[in-house]
Amino acid sequence: MAAEKQAAVTCIDVRRDFQDGSRVIKVLQGTNLTVYRGEFVAIVGASGSGKTTLLNLIGGLDTPTSGTILIDGDDITKLDDDEMSEVRRHKIGVLFQDQHLLPIFTALENVEVPMLLDNIPAKEREERAMKLLDTVLVSHRAQHMPHELSGGMRSRVALARALANDPAVLLCDEPTGDLDHKSGGEIIQLMSDLAKKQNRAVIAATHDPETARMADRILLLRDGVLVDELVSDFFKTSGIDVRTRRESRKKVEEETSV
């Protein structure tokens, strides 16, 4: 019997409201989500639909109005600030669109930064950072400053930094937004490989149909709720055929039944 899949992220009836004067803005309205280790999930939706809000909640950077969020089995909605910091440091990696690399540090030193918080000895930090840079294929640029790197290389360094403390969950907010087509495709392929080869859960919020197409599942955030249907309609104007797994499987079944 195959080993049971391990859930890295579970959201149960998650709601997030924001107060705007006398008006309440309901961004998430009962969102449910399960992402397993080894799985790459893309979340798509219109601007302002709540994609970033959902990532912030999963990453412990915000607190839901109601609902439950489990990270690797831990209910983070019940944690205090110190406990949440521990979870973020050890179980969650984040790849931002604009990388946020420290300009006065080399690529190698940027990857080492998260390890400083765990008081990891300098030699071990350097060895781990070099291995991570090698994983994302930029170890030959380890001693370069961020301004000496291309956009694609900076994203690779940021990805290595997000993996510095071996997180169970990797969150990516518009990871290809500032990259050209080739560099963006390479980053997404790396993320997909990391999910499979390193048994991580990778969640990417994106407007890019090419990014979504490479995911194991595509979920559409619409009216504050995640759904896995009509995704191809969402991308219709791009002219790119992007289908959910359910739609792809249905097509295969229809073709094989003829």
N, C-alpha and C positions, 0 to 999 in steps of 0.2 A: 504494500500500500504506500502511495506517495506521502511524503511528509506534509502535515497540515501547514497551510500558509500562515505566516505570522503577521498580524496587523501591526503596522507601525503608527498609523494615524487613524483615529476613529472620532468622527464628529456626530453627535446625537442631538437632533432638534436644536441646532445652534442658531440663536437670534442675536442680532446686533442693531440697536437703535441709537440714533444720535439726536441730540436736542439742538434745534436751530431756533432760538428765541422761544416762541410759544408753539412752534411746530416740531413734531417728532418725525424724524426721517427713519423709516424702517429699511435698512440696507439688506440684512439677511433675515429671512423669515422662515425659520425651521429647516436649516440646511443639514443634510445627512450625508456623510462621506466615510468610506473606509478605503484606505490605501495600504497595500501589503508590501512587505520587504521584497525587493526585487522587481518592483513595479514602477513604471514611469507613466504618470498621469498628467494630462494637459487640461487646464481649466480655461475656457474661453468665455467671452461675453462682451457686451458693449461697454464703452467707457462709462465709469460710474456705476457699474453693475455690482461691484463689491468684491472683485477678485483680490485686490490688494488687501482689503479689510479681512477677507477670509485667511489669506496667508499670514497676516499679522496676528490673527487669533491663534492659528495653529502654531506660530512661532513664539507665542507667549508675550508678544509685544503689545497686545491689547487684551481686554477681558470681555467675554460675551455678556450680553444683557441677560441671557438665560441659555441653558443647554449644557452639554458635557463635551469635553475634548480630552481624548486619551492620546498620549504620546508614548509609544512602546509600552503600553499598559498602565502608565501613570496618569491619573486624572489631574491635569494641570490647572483646572478651574478651582481646585481646592488648596492650591499651594500659596504660601506667602512669597514675598519678593525674593528673599534669599534662596528659597527652595526652587523658585522659578528660574533664577539665575543659574543654578546648578544644572537644571534640565536644558536650558538654552546652550550652556557651555559644552555639555557632553552628548546631547542627543539630537541637536538641531543645528544644521548648517544653512547659511543663507547666501545666495548669490544675487546681488543687486544689479540693476540695469547699468548703473554708472560706476560700478566696481568698488568705489570708496577705498582705493589703495592709498596708503600713507605715502605722500610724495617724497619724504626725506629718507625713506627706507628702500633698500633694494628689493627685488622680487623675492629673494630668499627670506629676507627679514620680515617682509609682509606676511609670508606664510607662517613664520614662527610666532607672530604676535598672539594668536589665541592660546598657544602653548605656554606663554609666559604666565598666564593667570593660574595655571596648574603647577607652577614652579618646576617644570620639567628641565632637567640639567641641559646646559648649553650644547654639549656634544650630541645628546639625543635629539634635541630640537632641530639641530642642523641636519642630522641624518634623516629624520622624518620629513622635514621640509623638502630636502633634495629628492627624496623618494616620491613625494607628492608632485613636485614639479616635473619629475620624469614621467609620472603617470599621465599628466596633461601635456606632455611633449614640449616643455619649455625649460628643461633643466640647463640647457646651454645658455639661457639668459638669466641665470640665477643672480648674477652680480650687477645686472642692469637696473637703473632707476625706472620708475613707472613712465616718465616722460620719454624714455628711450625705447619704449615698447609700442608696437602697433595696438590698435583697439582689440584685435583678436587675441593677441598675446596677453594683454592686460586682463581680459576676461578669463583666460586660462589660469593666470596667477590668482585671480579672485576665486576661481573655482577650487584651486588647490588649497587656498586659505579656508574656504568654507568646509573643507574636508579634514582640516588639521587635527581635530579632536575625535575623528572617526564617528560622525553622527549617524544615527539610524535614519534620520529624515533630512533630505536636502530640499530647501524651498527656493524657487527661482522666480523672480518677478520681472517679466519681460526680458529674459536673458539675452535675446538677440536684437533688442530694440535699437542699439547704436552700432550694430555691426553690418558689414556688407554680407551679401548672400552666401559667399563661400565660407567666411569666418563664422557666420551664424550657424550654418549647417554643421561645421566641425564641432562647435560647442554643444549643439544638441545631440550629435552622435556620441560625444564624450559622456554627456549626462545619461543617455540611454545605456551606454556600456557600463557606467558606474552602478546603475540600478541592478543590472544583471550580474556583473562579475563580482561586485562587492556587497550584494544583498542589501541594498539601501532602498528606501522609498523616495522617489523623486517626484516633486509636484511643481509644475511650471504654470504660472499664469501668463497668458500670451494673447496677442491679437494676430499673430503670424500663423497662417494656415500651414506653412511648411513645418514649423515647429510642432504644431498639433498633429500633423499627419504621422510624425515619427513616434508618437506616444503609444503606449499599450491601450490606453483608454482616453477618450475625449469627453469632458463633461462641460455642459453649457450652463452658465450661471444666468438665470433669467427670472426676473421678478423675485429676487432674493432666495431662489431655490435652485439647487443643482439638478439638472436632468441630463440624460445621455441620449436624447433623441433630437432630431431636427438640426444637428450640428452642420450638416451639409448646406442647409438653408442659410445658416448664419454666415457661411463663407461664400455664398452664391456669387456675390459681386466680384470675387477675386478670380473666378473662372477655374479655380482649382478644386478637383474632386476630393473632398475630405469627408470620410464616413466614419461613423462609430464602429466599434467591433461588431455590435449587434447587426447593423446594416450590412457590413461586409460578410458576416456569417450567413445572413439570410440570402444574399446574392449567390454565395457559393452553393448553398443548399438547393436553391432554385436551378442553378446550372447543372448540378450533378444529378438532379432528379429527372432531367429531360432525357 
